């Protein structure tokens, strides 16, 4: 639902680090694949001359509106597209762009999405179970909670939420929905709380956090989209172009880390072979053997930055 009068509030994580690592050329072409409120893009575009260009992509209607307003002073060098970044190859083709100098992804849920109660992302406010990044999609979190089998719920809560109580949470969800459909965030939270021992609830973080994360990831296909997009993005980079990705949990970070390593060293020959015969060539180098983390000051100022990790890959054409 579009919030006409509500400002799109989002604090950009690792902002200075991203701008530094993108190594922006004033006449280059850059893509922000998760535009959001255009915090990162606003800084990128300031470094571009009239010959430079920024393509901003987001599937969230509210983000598109907010970014359009924020970037309006730079309209002559900015193109905003409502789409999913997994379609970046088609988007670039439509823009007659064959190669770009940098791509940025910030995979976090925006503060705006979490704080806009009716979006249903937050377990701290009561709202309809929604969690859609793109409101053009007809499937919502409510459909997953009420439609998935107990085994399917267990799988996503275990794999995407990494919750040790996944089995019991799935069982309690199925038990509760057998009496009446679970329709709100608080009803789902109630089922989750009932599945977790009181001692754990008192000493740990919010008991619903991991399950909400799991359902959101499943609904929006977040990990699948990331996994199938990385090779395409690296292929789109010009020589010396950089791909910067901010992740917020271990599953995303692992996908990025493994992909960057494979693109740097794709050779599948056994170590005993004196020379490579598989013919697979390196596409570049990981510039971050260890991820870049937020500073103490940033974590103190913005608690949502605490789990952020930035990894960077540079294209090097041989």
Secondary structure, 3 states (H helix, E strand, C coil): CCCCCCCCCCCCCCHHHHHHHHCCCCCCEEEECCCCCCHHHHHHHHCCCCCCEEEEEECCHHHHHHHHHHCHHHHHHEEEEECCHHHHHHHHHHCCCCCEEEEEEECCCCHHHHHCHHHCCCCCCCCECCCCCCCCCCCCHHHHHHHCCHHHHHHHHHHCCCCCCHHHHHHHHHHHHHHCCCCEHHHHHHHHHHHCCHHHHHHCCCCCHHHHHHHHHHHHCHHHHHHHHHHHHHHHEEEEEEEEEEECCHHHHHHHHHHHHHHHCCCCCCCCCCCCCCCCCCCEEECCCCCEECCHHHHHHCHHHCCCEEEEEEECCC
